Amino acid sequence: MIDFKHTPPGLLVSAPSSGTGKTTVMLGLLRALSEDGLAVQPYKSGPDYIDPAFHRAACGRSSFNLDTWAMGPKLLGEVAAKSQGADICIAEGSMGLYDGVATAGQSGFGSSAEAAMRMGWPVVLVVDVSGQAQSAAAAALGFRMYNPDVPFAGVILNRVASPRHERLASLGMEKAGLTVLGVLPRRGDLTLPERHLGLIQAVEHPDLEAAIVGYAEFLRAHVDLDAIRAAAASKPQGPPSAAAAPHLPKPPAQRIALAQDAAFSFAYPHVVEGWRAAGAEIMPFSPLGDEAPDERADLVWLPGGYPELHAGRIASAERFRAGLLKHAQTRPVHGECGGYMALGAALIDKEGKSHRMAGLLGLVTSYEKRKLHLGYRRVSLTAGMPGFDAGARLFGHEFHYSTILEQPDAPLAEVTDADGNPVVETGSRRGKTTGTFFHLITAEEASA
């Protein structure tokens, strides 16, 4: 049973756009508040497969996505209930504060602002003031006033060049009536490494612990942590005060062999948590380590990741391939995005070299000529996949740069974007193997 009366207070760290430093601020806050003895529950607003692992490394608690486009009130409530036992919630926004789906006359549907309103978490706006001074206040005030219903805590000024720059920018914020919660001097060494889908994965960072310690020290020196804690609030709008039954995704099998390594790690935390909470046994294995899935598994699930960066190693992982093929003879296999690519016949890397994949599907994908595929997906299954029967309606998200060259197998689903436009990446099926380019978020019934 979920009781929102006991949801701890929280804040949402957002920004006018991507690239302003909000992830650095987020990780620094998580670690600094944890060092101060608080149990901090992290969240990520919107679809993201990478940031939650960084959050967990910073504060020691699993981070979950809050997605107001894909998740209905009951599932949002279930995810919010993961904060029980915490002293404070800190959520990281996606893109800009108001960026979201524009549908049915509603702009910003699924945005970080909507998540802040739904949870009653005041926004801490990270403002990059480089190249401007008082003008930054005009922009920040616009974000504050664009929707007066969005709770607002104040701003953190980032990339401040000098004491004079700080004074001018702070005076502008004062004139606009905006509380300055911190001033971060410009430092080029506080960026996280990135690649084509955003940040590198937490498991790939050469010295993540040292980086997070540095972020925490930086914020402790330049941000008013007491003011941050005092600004936290929680007045949820929408989710019910209680739910009679769990609404996290149900497990598609009892024993699930889940690929987990640098090539396959993009699984939504709330999905895996739902499986565990319902009693499923998760059996992690590493294709890059040439590990076969556990022979006792009822299902093999390959999540997304970066197979295009490790195609040679995947192609040469004979124990993994043999174990996967043996499993698929009698039991289901499913792949999402990168996992889907690995189940195909071949993957062409950025140099144009073709690598043999598992061959359970006829799919051939290419990363040689990058093309962005990004957005929410509405799905109607035309055939069953693990955990769902034909006809099930699902919500998901797609984010990759690979292109399908061949897809000879039967389609798995009818897929559209958030606006209802058809999407050609329909997924495919052959025998007991299925795959999709979309990452499953939830089923339609969980959003009712």
Protein Blocks (a to p, Z undefined) as FASTA:
>chain_A
ZZfklgccddddddfbehiopmmmmmmmmmmmmmnopacddddedjdfklmmmmmmmnop
acddddfklpcfklmmmmmmmmgoiabdcdddehjfklccdeehighihiaklmmmmnop
acdddddfehiaklmmmmmmmmmmmpmmlccfbdcdehiabfklmmmmmmmmmmnopacf
bdcdddfklcccddfkopadfklpmblmlmmmmmmmmmmmmpcfklmmmmpccddehiac
bdfbdcbdcdfbfbdcddddfklmcbcfklmmmmmmnopacddddfklopacdfkbmbdc
ddedjfklmmmmmmmmmmlmmmmmmmmmmpccddehjlmmmmmmbdcdfkopacddekla
mcdcdfkbgcddedddddddfbdcehiaehiacddddddfbdcfbdcbccfbdcddfkop
acfblopaehjbccdfbdcfbdfklmZZ
